[in-house]
Amino acid sequence: MAGLTRDIADRLADFALRTASGDGPDRPHSHHDRLGLANGHPGMALALLCAGRALDDSGLLDSARAVLRHTAAATAQRPYSGPGLFTGTAGFASVLLEFTRHDERYLPSLRRVADSLGEQITAVRRPAPGAGLPFTAYDVVEGAAGQLAAAVRLATVVGAPGGTPLRTAIDELIDYLDTLTTADGQQRFGWLMTPAHYPPAFPWYAERAPHGMYNLGFAHGLPGILAAFTAAAAAGFGGPRVTGKVAGLAAWLVRNRIPDPDPRASWAVCLQAEEHGLRPVHDPAEEPSRTAWCYGAPGIGTGLLGAAAVLDDAALRETAIGALSRVLDTGPEYRHVFAPTLCHGHAGMAAVYRRAHAETGVEAFRDMADESLAAVAALADPDRPFLVADEPEAGQRVDDPGFLTGAAGTLLALCAAVRPEVAGWDELLFLTPAPSSERTTSR
């Protein structure tokens, strides 16, 4: 894997340096937005940092620092419009945090960004629950869950005593997500998304759930909220209320798996909302979601492992292991995994099962991680600009340099295989702390 890791890193470094400095075209690829973590330069800087460490390459480390420096300059000229993890300030702050873990000279900058993030989070006017919300209000990618996890991670390094902008932000986010995940008197939840809020890019939402939905994907639904609460509990924020919320949400997810004779859990994309009461209900015809980080048992199972660790809950841990194991017994033709990337592809599966192996010691999980990386290597194409291309649909290839659906994320998964000590970057993907063996620093 070291050869493929180096080849992708070299191509990504060339692209990132040309475009981050402003010398290259502004949008050379349709999925490149320059400043967002999901598709822009922060994710590339992180990938180059990890590649430099994994390959012991000072040139890649220099490239990573240069890309981060150009990104910081660009954000000073055009500040982020929101605090989202994969779309705004929280993403840049999270990448800067990774650089700080390996070089304390970034710490003063991290403190300033943390204060700015806290102020930006508290300035957001968050929609109140009631008639349904867009998932961007609460999800991992843009919403409150991703913001909370990022703020908590920053607090573990820069501190967040009472009265500081970051601590105020953490407290407000906990309150908001607590409200959204507490059932009303008719057993409806504030994270309900009604058809008025369905994204135009997902026309199948209306077909799947004509009256509303309760999203069960890690990226856009309750599992991501659970992971954010787990991160807060692990860091000591919120006290018994947050720990209790972790236990309650984990139990709700377990109860609302697909009814199935197989005791190992699987989950649908969502639960439909009733036509009139809007309570979550099971569709008798529902099928398991795709198997990926964004939706399905891999992302949910990893989230439940984190919750089980915080709660010291052996039964929940076994449920999570069972869900992850069930995926291994599902034929590749039913997994719907064909891209090499993180969000919905083989690199994401490698990240999921590498972490699952680190947390459980189940050897079959390590084998699955290796199998997924082999699939990434098999999809590498020297004629593509980054060697790997996303496939949002089977056969539809898109050249993307980014973190979630592009070369940067794929490179990060490869780096973790080349040198496991650099795998702590996956806290950005799973929100919960990486195993202690993967949070080592080199100063």
DOGU-72744 format. One record per residue (C-alpha): x, y, z; residue number from 1. Coordinates in Angstrom, 2 decimals, always signed. Example, Ala and Ser with C-alpha at 12.3 -4.5 7.8 and 13.67 -1.06 7.14 Angstrom:
% DOGU-72744
{c1=+12.30&c2=-4.50&c3=+7.80&i=1}
{c1=+13.67&c2=-1.06&c3=+7.14&i=2}
This chain:
% DOGU-72744
{c1=+0.00&c2=+0.00&c3=+0.00&i=1}
{c1=+2.94&c2=+2.36&c3=+0.49&i=2}
{c1=+3.44&c2=+2.79&c3=-3.26&i=3}
{c1=-0.20&c2=+3.69&c3=-3.92&i=4}
{c1=-0.19&c2=+5.96&c3=-0.87&i=5}
{c1=+2.81&c2=+7.85&c3=-2.20&i=6}
{c1=+1.41&c2=+8.14&c3=-5.72&i=7}
{c1=-1.89&c2=+9.61&c3=-4.53&i=8}
{c1=-0.11&c2=+11.89&c3=-2.05&i=9}
{c1=+2.21&c2=+13.28&c3=-4.75&i=10}
{c1=-0.66&c2=+14.01&c3=-7.12&i=11}
{c1=-2.78&c2=+15.54&c3=-4.37&i=12}
{c1=+0.11&c2=+17.68&c3=-3.14&i=13}
{c1=+0.70&c2=+19.06&c3=-6.63&i=14}
{c1=-2.97&c2=+19.91&c3=-7.05&i=15}
{c1=-3.41&c2=+21.34&c3=-3.56&i=16}
{c1=-0.36&c2=+23.59&c3=-3.77&i=17}
{c1=-1.35&c2=+24.94&c3=-7.19&i=18}
{c1=-4.93&c2=+25.69&c3=-6.23&i=19}
{c1=-4.49&c2=+26.73&c3=-2.59&i=20}
{c1=-2.00&c2=+29.42&c3=-3.56&i=21}
{c1=-4.40&c2=+30.84&c3=-6.12&i=22}
{c1=-2.17&c2=+30.00&c3=-9.09&i=23}
{c1=-4.48&c2=+27.30&c3=-10.39&i=24}
{c1=-8.09&c2=+27.45&c3=-11.56&i=25}
{c1=-10.65&c2=+28.34&c3=-8.93&i=26}
{c1=-12.84&c2=+25.25&c3=-9.42&i=27}
{c1=-10.89&c2=+22.71&c3=-11.48&i=28}
{c1=-13.23&c2=+19.92&c3=-10.38&i=29}
{c1=-16.94&c2=+20.10&c3=-9.75&i=30}
{c1=-16.52&c2=+18.74&c3=-6.23&i=31}
{c1=-13.85&c2=+21.22&c3=-5.12&i=32}
{c1=-15.04&c2=+24.15&c3=-2.99&i=33}
{c1=-11.62&c2=+25.28&c3=-1.73&i=34}
{c1=-12.41&c2=+25.97&c3=+1.96&i=35}
{c1=-14.81&c2=+23.24&c3=+3.10&i=36}
{c1=-13.42&c2=+20.18&c3=+4.86&i=37}
{c1=-15.65&c2=+17.88&c3=+2.82&i=38}
{c1=-14.21&c2=+18.85&c3=-0.56&i=39}
{c1=-11.64&c2=+21.57&c3=-0.08&i=40}
{c1=-8.12&c2=+22.38&c3=+1.04&i=41}
{c1=-8.46&c2=+21.68&c3=+4.79&i=42}
{c1=-9.05&c2=+17.98&c3=+4.07&i=43}
{c1=-6.13&c2=+17.92&c3=+1.64&i=44}
{c1=-3.84&c2=+19.55&c3=+4.21&i=45}
{c1=-4.82&c2=+16.88&c3=+6.75&i=46}
{c1=-4.27&c2=+14.08&c3=+4.25&i=47}
{c1=-0.83&c2=+15.41&c3=+3.34&i=48}
{c1=+0.09&c2=+15.77&c3=+7.02&i=49}
{c1=-0.79&c2=+12.12&c3=+7.65&i=50}
{c1=+0.90&c2=+10.98&c3=+4.44&i=51}
{c1=+4.07&c2=+12.81&c3=+5.43&i=52}
{c1=+4.06&c2=+11.09&c3=+8.80&i=53}
{c1=+3.12&c2=+7.67&c3=+7.41&i=54}
{c1=+5.81&c2=+7.79&c3=+4.72&i=55}
{c1=+8.36&c2=+9.75&c3=+6.78&i=56}
{c1=+8.48&c2=+12.34&c3=+3.99&i=57}
{c1=+9.45&c2=+15.88&c3=+4.99&i=58}
{c1=+8.46&c2=+17.18&c3=+1.57&i=59}
{c1=+4.86&c2=+16.11&c3=+2.07&i=60}
{c1=+4.87&c2=+17.63&c3=+5.56&i=61}
{c1=+6.08&c2=+20.91&c3=+4.07&i=62}
{c1=+3.31&c2=+20.72&c3=+1.48&i=63}
{c1=+0.74&c2=+20.09&c3=+4.22&i=64}
{c1=+1.89&c2=+23.16&c3=+6.15&i=65}
{c1=+1.87&c2=+25.30&c3=+3.02&i=66}
{c1=-1.67&c2=+24.24&c3=+2.09&i=67}
{c1=-2.86&c2=+24.96&c3=+5.64&i=68}
{c1=-1.16&c2=+28.36&c3=+5.57&i=69}
{c1=-2.79&c2=+29.29&c3=+2.25&i=70}
{c1=-6.15&c2=+28.10&c3=+3.57&i=71}
{c1=-5.84&c2=+30.24&c3=+6.68&i=72}
{c1=-5.04&c2=+33.26&c3=+4.50&i=73}
{c1=-8.04&c2=+32.54&c3=+2.28&i=74}
{c1=-10.40&c2=+32.28&c3=+5.25&i=75}
{c1=-9.16&c2=+35.64&c3=+6.52&i=76}
{c1=-10.20&c2=+37.19&c3=+3.20&i=77}
{c1=-13.45&c2=+35.21&c3=+2.91&i=78}
{c1=-14.58&c2=+34.00&c3=+6.35&i=79}
{c1=-16.69&c2=+30.89&c3=+6.63&i=80}
{c1=-20.41&c2=+31.59&c3=+6.52&i=81}
{c1=-21.23&c2=+28.94&c3=+9.11&i=82}
{c1=-19.71&c2=+26.72&c3=+11.80&i=83}
{c1=-20.39&c2=+23.31&c3=+10.18&i=84}
{c1=-17.91&c2=+20.46&c3=+10.58&i=85}
{c1=-17.63&c2=+19.54&c3=+6.91&i=86}
{c1=-18.76&c2=+22.87&c3=+5.50&i=87}
{c1=-17.41&c2=+25.62&c3=+7.74&i=88}
{c1=-15.26&c2=+26.83&c3=+10.62&i=89}
{c1=-15.47&c2=+23.65&c3=+12.70&i=90}
{c1=-13.79&c2=+21.72&c3=+9.89&i=91}
{c1=-10.87&c2=+24.12&c3=+9.59&i=92}
{c1=-10.51&c2=+24.18&c3=+13.39&i=93}
{c1=-10.50&c2=+20.37&c3=+13.49&i=94}
{c1=-7.72&c2=+20.18&c3=+10.93&i=95}
{c1=-5.72&c2=+22.85&c3=+12.75&i=96}
{c1=-6.16&c2=+20.73&c3=+15.88&i=97}
{c1=-4.48&c2=+17.78&c3=+14.17&i=98}
{c1=-1.55&c2=+19.98&c3=+13.18&i=99}
{c1=-1.33&c2=+21.27&c3=+16.76&i=100}
{c1=-1.17&c2=+17.73&c3=+18.14&i=101}
{c1=+2.06&c2=+17.28&c3=+16.21&i=102}
{c1=+3.49&c2=+20.79&c3=+16.47&i=103}
{c1=+2.73&c2=+23.02&c3=+19.46&i=104}
{c1=+3.62&c2=+26.14&c3=+17.47&i=105}
{c1=+0.07&c2=+26.03&c3=+16.08&i=106}
{c1=-1.47&c2=+26.25&c3=+19.56&i=107}
{c1=-1.90&c2=+30.07&c3=+19.69&i=108}
{c1=-3.67&c2=+29.98&c3=+16.33&i=109}
{c1=-5.84&c2=+27.11&c3=+17.52&i=110}
{c1=-6.90&c2=+29.09&c3=+20.59&i=111}
{c1=-7.95&c2=+32.04&c3=+18.43&i=112}
{c1=-9.90&c2=+29.83&c3=+16.03&i=113}
{c1=-11.56&c2=+28.02&c3=+18.94&i=114}
{c1=-12.81&c2=+31.33&c3=+20.34&i=115}
{c1=-14.08&c2=+32.35&c3=+16.91&i=116}
{c1=-15.83&c2=+29.01&c3=+16.46&i=117}
{c1=-17.52&c2=+29.33&c3=+19.84&i=118}
{c1=-18.79&c2=+32.80&c3=+18.98&i=119}
{c1=-19.99&c2=+31.66&c3=+15.58&i=120}
{c1=-21.84&c2=+28.66&c3=+17.01&i=121}
{c1=-23.68&c2=+30.77&c3=+19.60&i=122}
{c1=-24.63&c2=+33.32&c3=+16.93&i=123}
{c1=-26.52&c2=+30.71&c3=+14.88&i=124}
{c1=-30.30&c2=+31.04&c3=+14.97&i=125}
{c1=-31.32&c2=+27.40&c3=+15.24&i=126}
{c1=-34.75&c2=+26.36&c3=+14.03&i=127}
{c1=-37.07&c2=+25.15&c3=+16.77&i=128}
{c1=-38.63&c2=+21.69&c3=+16.49&i=129}
{c1=-42.28&c2=+21.35&c3=+15.68&i=130}
{c1=-43.23&c2=+21.27&c3=+12.02&i=131}
{c1=-40.10&c2=+19.41&c3=+10.95&i=132}
{c1=-36.48&c2=+20.43&c3=+10.39&i=133}
{c1=-33.91&c2=+20.08&c3=+7.63&i=134}
{c1=-31.22&c2=+17.59&c3=+8.60&i=135}
{c1=-28.66&c2=+20.38&c3=+8.21&i=136}
{c1=-29.94&c2=+21.72&c3=+11.53&i=137}
{c1=-28.64&c2=+18.75&c3=+13.50&i=138}
{c1=-26.52&c2=+16.43&c3=+11.36&i=139}
{c1=-22.82&c2=+15.62&c3=+11.34&i=140}
{c1=-21.98&c2=+17.28&c3=+8.03&i=141}
{c1=-23.28&c2=+20.78&c3=+8.67&i=142}
{c1=-25.45&c2=+20.78&c3=+11.76&i=143}
{c1=-25.31&c2=+20.74&c3=+15.54&i=144}
{c1=-23.94&c2=+17.20&c3=+15.93&i=145}
{c1=-20.79&c2=+17.89&c3=+13.94&i=146}
{c1=-20.37&c2=+21.27&c3=+15.61&i=147}
{c1=-20.66&c2=+19.76&c3=+19.09&i=148}
{c1=-18.13&c2=+17.03&c3=+18.39&i=149}
{c1=-15.66&c2=+19.54&c3=+16.95&i=150}
{c1=-16.08&c2=+21.93&c3=+19.87&i=151}
{c1=-15.56&c2=+19.11&c3=+22.36&i=152}
{c1=-12.38&c2=+17.97&c3=+20.60&i=153}
{c1=-11.02&c2=+21.51&c3=+20.66&i=154}
{c1=-11.84&c2=+21.83&c3=+24.34&i=155}
{c1=-9.72&c2=+18.79&c3=+25.18&i=156}
{c1=-6.68&c2=+20.72&c3=+23.89&i=157}
{c1=-7.33&c2=+24.42&c3=+24.53&i=158}
{c1=-9.66&c2=+24.04&c3=+27.52&i=159}
{c1=-13.18&c2=+25.43&c3=+27.88&i=160}
{c1=-13.79&c2=+26.86&c3=+31.35&i=161}
{c1=-17.18&c2=+28.33&c3=+32.14&i=162}
{c1=-17.90&c2=+31.65&c3=+30.46&i=163}
{c1=-15.58&c2=+31.15&c3=+27.50&i=164}
{c1=-17.10&c2=+31.23&c3=+24.00&i=165}
{c1=-16.25&c2=+27.58&c3=+23.40&i=166}
{c1=-17.83&c2=+26.37&c3=+26.65&i=167}
{c1=-20.95&c2=+28.43&c3=+26.02&i=168}
{c1=-21.20&c2=+26.88&c3=+22.56&i=169}
{c1=-20.84&c2=+23.35&c3=+23.94&i=170}
{c1=-23.54&c2=+23.93&c3=+26.54&i=171}
{c1=-25.94&c2=+25.43&c3=+23.99&i=172}
{c1=-25.39&c2=+22.61&c3=+21.51&i=173}
{c1=-26.01&c2=+19.99&c3=+24.19&i=174}
{c1=-29.25&c2=+21.74&c3=+25.15&i=175}
{c1=-30.39&c2=+21.95&c3=+21.52&i=176}
{c1=-29.68&c2=+18.33&c3=+20.66&i=177}
{c1=-31.22&c2=+17.23&c3=+23.95&i=178}
{c1=-34.42&c2=+19.02&c3=+23.01&i=179}
{c1=-34.48&c2=+17.51&c3=+19.51&i=180}
{c1=-34.04&c2=+13.97&c3=+20.81&i=181}
{c1=-36.59&c2=+14.12&c3=+23.64&i=182}
{c1=-40.00&c2=+12.74&c3=+22.67&i=183}
{c1=-43.06&c2=+14.92&c3=+23.09&i=184}
{c1=-46.29&c2=+13.69&c3=+24.63&i=185}
{c1=-47.22&c2=+11.90&c3=+21.41&i=186}
{c1=-43.83&c2=+10.19&c3=+20.97&i=187}
{c1=-42.67&c2=+12.47&c3=+18.18&i=188}
{c1=-39.12&c2=+13.82&c3=+18.04&i=189}
{c1=-37.74&c2=+17.18&c3=+17.03&i=190}
{c1=-35.35&c2=+15.68&c3=+14.50&i=191}
{c1=-38.30&c2=+14.76&c3=+12.28&i=192}
{c1=-37.75&c2=+15.91&c3=+8.70&i=193}
{c1=-40.93&c2=+16.64&c3=+6.77&i=194}
{c1=-41.23&c2=+16.69&c3=+2.95&i=195}
{c1=-40.98&c2=+20.48&c3=+2.85&i=196}
{c1=-37.37&c2=+20.07&c3=+3.95&i=197}
{c1=-36.36&c2=+17.21&c3=+1.65&i=198}
{c1=-33.27&c2=+18.15&c3=-0.39&i=199}
{c1=-33.96&c2=+18.34&c3=-4.15&i=200}
{c1=-30.86&c2=+16.19&c3=-4.69&i=201}
{c1=-32.60&c2=+13.25&c3=-3.00&i=202}
{c1=-35.91&c2=+12.73&c3=-4.83&i=203}
{c1=-36.19&c2=+9.21&c3=-3.42&i=204}
{c1=-36.87&c2=+10.67&c3=+0.05&i=205}
{c1=-40.45&c2=+11.45&c3=-0.98&i=206}
{c1=-40.88&c2=+7.97&c3=-2.40&i=207}
{c1=-39.51&c2=+6.31&c3=+0.70&i=208}
{c1=-41.27&c2=+8.49&c3=+3.28&i=209}
{c1=-44.13&c2=+10.55&c3=+1.81&i=210}
{c1=-45.21&c2=+12.13&c3=+5.13&i=211}
{c1=-41.85&c2=+12.65&c3=+6.80&i=212}
{c1=-38.85&c2=+10.70&c3=+8.01&i=213}
{c1=-36.59&c2=+10.03&c3=+10.94&i=214}
{c1=-33.18&c2=+9.66&c3=+9.30&i=215}
{c1=-31.06&c2=+6.71&c3=+10.50&i=216}
{c1=-27.85&c2=+7.52&c3=+8.63&i=217}
{c1=-24.69&c2=+8.42&c3=+10.52&i=218}
{c1=-24.07&c2=+11.40&c3=+8.23&i=219}
{c1=-27.53&c2=+12.96&c3=+8.46&i=220}
{c1=-29.48&c2=+11.26&c3=+11.24&i=221}
{c1=-29.71&c2=+10.07&c3=+14.81&i=222}
{c1=-26.52&c2=+7.93&c3=+14.86&i=223}
{c1=-24.45&c2=+11.07&c3=+14.31&i=224}
{c1=-26.23&c2=+12.82&c3=+17.17&i=225}
{c1=-25.50&c2=+9.81&c3=+19.37&i=226}
{c1=-21.81&c2=+9.99&c3=+18.42&i=227}
{c1=-21.68&c2=+13.69&c3=+19.29&i=228}
{c1=-23.20&c2=+13.04&c3=+22.71&i=229}
{c1=-20.75&c2=+10.16&c3=+23.17&i=230}
{c1=-17.84&c2=+12.49&c3=+22.42&i=231}
{c1=-19.18&c2=+15.01&c3=+24.94&i=232}
{c1=-19.65&c2=+12.32&c3=+27.60&i=233}
{c1=-16.15&c2=+10.93&c3=+26.99&i=234}
{c1=-14.70&c2=+14.41&c3=+27.51&i=235}
{c1=-16.69&c2=+14.99&c3=+30.70&i=236}
{c1=-19.22&c2=+17.53&c3=+29.43&i=237}
{c1=-22.84&c2=+17.52&c3=+30.45&i=238}
{c1=-22.54&c2=+15.14&c3=+33.40&i=239}
{c1=-25.20&c2=+12.48&c3=+34.03&i=240}
{c1=-27.65&c2=+14.16&c3=+31.63&i=241}
{c1=-25.39&c2=+13.55&c3=+28.63&i=242}
{c1=-24.41&c2=+10.06&c3=+29.74&i=243}
{c1=-28.09&c2=+9.27&c3=+30.16&i=244}
{c1=-28.78&c2=+10.63&c3=+26.70&i=245}
{c1=-26.09&c2=+8.35&c3=+25.25&i=246}
{c1=-27.75&c2=+5.37&c3=+26.91&i=247}
{c1=-31.23&c2=+6.39&c3=+25.77&i=248}
{c1=-30.35&c2=+7.07&c3=+22.14&i=249}
{c1=-28.30&c2=+3.88&c3=+21.85&i=250}
{c1=-31.21&c2=+1.86&c3=+23.25&i=251}
{c1=-33.63&c2=+3.59&c3=+20.85&i=252}
{c1=-31.43&c2=+2.69&c3=+17.86&i=253}
{c1=-31.22&c2=-0.92&c3=+18.98&i=254}
{c1=-35.00&c2=-1.10&c3=+19.43&i=255}
{c1=-35.59&c2=+0.43&c3=+16.03&i=256}
{c1=-33.46&c2=-1.88&c3=+13.94&i=257}
{c1=-35.18&c2=-3.85&c3=+11.19&i=258}
{c1=-37.34&c2=-6.61&c3=+12.70&i=259}
{c1=-35.49&c2=-9.72&c3=+11.65&i=260}
{c1=-35.00&c2=-13.29&c3=+12.90&i=261}
{c1=-31.24&c2=-12.68&c3=+12.69&i=262}
{c1=-30.32&c2=-11.29&c3=+16.14&i=263}
{c1=-27.51&c2=-9.24&c3=+14.59&i=264}
{c1=-28.87&c2=-5.78&c3=+13.89&i=265}
{c1=-29.38&c2=-4.02&c3=+10.60&i=266}
{c1=-31.06&c2=-0.68&c3=+9.94&i=267}
{c1=-33.05&c2=+0.96&c3=+7.19&i=268}
{c1=-32.21&c2=+4.37&c3=+5.72&i=269}
{c1=-34.95&c2=+5.91&c3=+7.85&i=270}
{c1=-38.14&c2=+5.30&c3=+9.75&i=271}
{c1=-41.24&c2=+6.70&c3=+8.09&i=272}
{c1=-43.39&c2=+9.22&c3=+9.89&i=273}
{c1=-47.05&c2=+8.36&c3=+10.27&i=274}
{c1=-49.39&c2=+10.27&c3=+8.00&i=275}
{c1=-51.27&c2=+12.02&c3=+10.79&i=276}
{c1=-49.46&c2=+11.56&c3=+14.09&i=277}
{c1=-45.96&c2=+11.83&c3=+12.54&i=278}
{c1=-44.61&c2=+9.28&c3=+14.99&i=279}
{c1=-41.79&c2=+7.05&c3=+13.70&i=280}
{c1=-43.05&c2=+3.70&c3=+12.41&i=281}
{c1=-41.56&c2=+0.66&c3=+10.72&i=282}
{c1=-42.45&c2=-0.15&c3=+7.13&i=283}
{c1=-43.00&c2=-3.94&c3=+6.91&i=284}
{c1=-41.24&c2=-3.90&c3=+3.54&i=285}
{c1=-38.15&c2=-1.97&c3=+4.66&i=286}
{c1=-34.75&c2=-3.36&c3=+3.72&i=287}
{c1=-31.29&c2=-2.75&c3=+5.14&i=288}
{c1=-29.55&c2=+0.38&c3=+3.95&i=289}
{c1=-26.37&c2=+0.29&c3=+1.93&i=290}
{c1=-23.31&c2=-0.68&c3=+3.97&i=291}
{c1=-21.26&c2=+2.46&c3=+4.44&i=292}
{c1=-20.14&c2=+5.11&c3=+6.90&i=293}
{c1=-22.89&c2=+7.51&c3=+5.82&i=294}
{c1=-25.78&c2=+5.03&c3=+6.01&i=295}
{c1=-26.13&c2=+1.52&c3=+7.29&i=296}
{c1=-24.67&c2=-0.82&c3=+9.88&i=297}
{c1=-20.97&c2=+0.11&c3=+9.48&i=298}
{c1=-21.41&c2=+3.71&c3=+10.63&i=299}
{c1=-24.09&c2=+2.86&c3=+13.18&i=300}
{c1=-22.17&c2=-0.11&c3=+14.56&i=301}
{c1=-19.05&c2=+1.98&c3=+15.09&i=302}
{c1=-21.14&c2=+4.63&c3=+16.84&i=303}
{c1=-22.62&c2=+1.99&c3=+19.14&i=304}
{c1=-19.12&c2=+0.73&c3=+19.96&i=305}
{c1=-18.20&c2=+4.21&c3=+21.13&i=306}
{c1=-21.36&c2=+4.48&c3=+23.20&i=307}
{c1=-20.74&c2=+1.06&c3=+24.74&i=308}
{c1=-17.24&c2=+2.14&c3=+25.78&i=309}
{c1=-18.52&c2=+5.30&c3=+27.49&i=310}
{c1=-21.32&c2=+3.38&c3=+29.22&i=311}
{c1=-19.23&c2=+0.27&c3=+29.96&i=312}
{c1=-22.16&c2=-1.68&c3=+28.50&i=313}
{c1=-21.18&c2=-5.22&c3=+27.49&i=314}
{c1=-24.56&c2=-6.00&c3=+25.92&i=315}
{c1=-24.46&c2=-2.91&c3=+23.71&i=316}
{c1=-20.92&c2=-3.77&c3=+22.69&i=317}
{c1=-22.06&c2=-7.24&c3=+21.61&i=318}
{c1=-24.92&c2=-5.72&c3=+19.61&i=319}
{c1=-22.47&c2=-3.44&c3=+17.82&i=320}
{c1=-20.09&c2=-6.33&c3=+17.10&i=321}
{c1=-23.01&c2=-8.38&c3=+15.81&i=322}
{c1=-24.14&c2=-5.63&c3=+13.46&i=323}
{c1=-20.63&c2=-5.18&c3=+12.08&i=324}
{c1=-20.18&c2=-8.94&c3=+11.75&i=325}
{c1=-23.44&c2=-9.33&c3=+9.86&i=326}
{c1=-22.09&c2=-7.07&c3=+7.13&i=327}
{c1=-19.22&c2=-9.51&c3=+6.61&i=328}
{c1=-21.73&c2=-12.26&c3=+5.86&i=329}
{c1=-23.53&c2=-10.14&c3=+3.28&i=330}
{c1=-22.42&c2=-10.76&c3=-0.29&i=331}
{c1=-20.62&c2=-7.88&c3=-2.02&i=332}
{c1=-23.46&c2=-7.64&c3=-4.51&i=333}
{c1=-25.81&c2=-6.60&c3=-1.67&i=334}
{c1=-23.49&c2=-4.16&c3=+0.06&i=335}
{c1=-23.73&c2=-1.50&c3=-2.69&i=336}
{c1=-20.14&c2=-0.44&c3=-2.14&i=337}
{c1=-18.36&c2=+0.37&c3=-5.38&i=338}
{c1=-16.53&c2=+3.69&c3=-4.88&i=339}
{c1=-13.00&c2=+3.82&c3=-3.43&i=340}
{c1=-13.81&c2=+6.79&c3=-1.18&i=341}
{c1=-14.70&c2=+7.43&c3=+2.48&i=342}
{c1=-18.34&c2=+8.48&c3=+2.66&i=343}
{c1=-19.94&c2=+5.56&c3=+0.83&i=344}
{c1=-16.99&c2=+3.57&c3=-0.42&i=345}
{c1=-14.24&c2=+1.07&c3=+0.29&i=346}
{c1=-11.98&c2=+3.57&c3=+2.07&i=347}
{c1=-14.80&c2=+4.25&c3=+4.52&i=348}
{c1=-15.28&c2=+0.53&c3=+5.08&i=349}
{c1=-11.55&c2=+0.20&c3=+5.72&i=350}
{c1=-11.73&c2=+3.02&c3=+8.28&i=351}
{c1=-14.76&c2=+1.47&c3=+9.98&i=352}
{c1=-13.29&c2=-1.99&c3=+10.30&i=353}
{c1=-9.80&c2=-0.81&c3=+11.20&i=354}
{c1=-11.28&c2=+1.09&c3=+14.14&i=355}
{c1=-13.63&c2=-1.78&c3=+15.02&i=356}
{c1=-10.64&c2=-4.13&c3=+15.15&i=357}
{c1=-8.69&c2=-1.67&c3=+17.30&i=358}
{c1=-11.60&c2=-1.45&c3=+19.76&i=359}
{c1=-12.63&c2=-5.13&c3=+19.84&i=360}
{c1=-9.70&c2=-7.25&c3=+18.71&i=361}
{c1=-12.01&c2=-9.23&c3=+16.38&i=362}
{c1=-9.65&c2=-10.55&c3=+13.70&i=363}
{c1=-12.37&c2=-10.74&c3=+11.06&i=364}
{c1=-12.66&c2=-6.96&c3=+11.28&i=365}
{c1=-9.00&c2=-6.51&c3=+10.45&i=366}
{c1=-9.45&c2=-8.87&c3=+7.51&i=367}
{c1=-12.36&c2=-6.76&c3=+6.29&i=368}
{c1=-10.27&c2=-3.60&c3=+6.53&i=369}
{c1=-7.54&c2=-5.26&c3=+4.47&i=370}
{c1=-10.09&c2=-6.50&c3=+1.93&i=371}
{c1=-11.51&c2=-2.99&c3=+1.59&i=372}
{c1=-8.07&c2=-1.48&c3=+1.01&i=373}
{c1=-7.39&c2=-4.11&c3=-1.63&i=374}
{c1=-10.59&c2=-2.97&c3=-3.35&i=375}
{c1=-9.32&c2=+0.62&c3=-3.26&i=376}
{c1=-6.07&c2=-0.46&c3=-4.89&i=377}
{c1=-7.93&c2=-2.43&c3=-7.56&i=378}
{c1=-9.88&c2=+0.70&c3=-8.51&i=379}
{c1=-6.80&c2=+2.91&c3=-8.90&i=380}
{c1=-6.53&c2=+4.22&c3=-12.45&i=381}
{c1=-3.32&c2=+6.00&c3=-13.54&i=382}
{c1=-5.31&c2=+7.92&c3=-16.14&i=383}
{c1=-7.39&c2=+9.69&c3=-13.47&i=384}
{c1=-5.87&c2=+12.90&c3=-12.06&i=385}
{c1=-5.86&c2=+11.59&c3=-8.48&i=386}
{c1=-5.65&c2=+7.87&c3=-9.34&i=387}
{c1=-8.95&c2=+7.28&c3=-7.52&i=388}
{c1=-12.33&c2=+8.71&c3=-8.49&i=389}
{c1=-15.61&c2=+8.76&c3=-6.62&i=390}
{c1=-18.63&c2=+6.85&c3=-7.90&i=391}
{c1=-21.82&c2=+8.43&c3=-6.56&i=392}
{c1=-23.63&c2=+5.88&c3=-8.71&i=393}
{c1=-22.15&c2=+2.68&c3=-10.12&i=394}
{c1=-20.25&c2=+3.50&c3=-13.29&i=395}
{c1=-20.49&c2=+7.28&c3=-12.81&i=396}
{c1=-16.96&c2=+8.42&c3=-12.01&i=397}
{c1=-16.15&c2=+11.86&c3=-10.62&i=398}
{c1=-12.66&c2=+13.24&c3=-10.04&i=399}
{c1=-12.75&c2=+14.70&c3=-6.54&i=400}
{c1=-9.74&c2=+15.80&c3=-4.44&i=401}
{c1=-11.69&c2=+16.08&c3=-1.20&i=402}
{c1=-12.08&c2=+14.38&c3=+2.16&i=403}
{c1=-15.55&c2=+12.82&c3=+2.18&i=404}
{c1=-15.89&c2=+11.72&c3=-1.43&i=405}
{c1=-12.43&c2=+12.11&c3=-2.89&i=406}
{c1=-8.74&c2=+11.46&c3=-2.94&i=407}
{c1=-7.87&c2=+13.10&c3=+0.39&i=408}
{c1=-10.12&c2=+10.76&c3=+2.35&i=409}
{c1=-8.94&c2=+7.74&c3=+0.40&i=410}
{c1=-5.35&c2=+8.74&c3=+1.11&i=411}
{c1=-6.08&c2=+9.00&c3=+4.83&i=412}
{c1=-7.44&c2=+5.45&c3=+4.91&i=413}
{c1=-4.31&c2=+4.22&c3=+3.13&i=414}
{c1=-2.05&c2=+6.12&c3=+5.55&i=415}
{c1=-3.65&c2=+4.33&c3=+8.49&i=416}
{c1=-2.71&c2=+1.02&c3=+6.90&i=417}
{c1=+0.87&c2=+2.07&c3=+6.20&i=418}
{c1=+1.40&c2=+3.42&c3=+9.72&i=419}
{c1=-1.38&c2=+2.73&c3=+12.26&i=420}
{c1=-0.15&c2=+5.48&c3=+14.60&i=421}
{c1=-1.55&c2=+8.12&c3=+12.24&i=422}
{c1=-5.08&c2=+6.67&c3=+12.29&i=423}
{c1=-6.31&c2=+9.13&c3=+14.93&i=424}
{c1=-7.56&c2=+11.37&c3=+12.09&i=425}
{c1=-10.67&c2=+9.16&c3=+12.03&i=426}
{c1=-12.11&c2=+11.11&c3=+14.97&i=427}
{c1=-13.31&c2=+13.50&c3=+12.26&i=428}
{c1=-15.26&c2=+10.66&c3=+10.67&i=429}
{c1=-16.67&c2=+8.92&c3=+13.75&i=430}
{c1=-16.68&c2=+11.94&c3=+16.13&i=431}
{c1=-15.78&c2=+9.77&c3=+19.12&i=432}
{c1=-12.19&c2=+9.53&c3=+20.45&i=433}
{c1=-9.85&c2=+7.10&c3=+18.74&i=434}
{c1=-8.32&c2=+4.29&c3=+20.78&i=435}
{c1=-5.52&c2=+5.66&c3=+22.95&i=436}
{c1=-2.87&c2=+3.81&c3=+20.96&i=437}
{c1=-3.82&c2=+5.88&c3=+17.91&i=438}
{c1=-3.67&c2=+9.28&c3=+19.57&i=439}
{c1=+0.07&c2=+9.41&c3=+19.96&i=440}
{c1=+1.79&c2=+12.64&c3=+19.03&i=441}
{c1=+5.23&c2=+13.47&c3=+17.73&i=442}
{c1=+6.40&c2=+16.89&c3=+18.78&i=443}
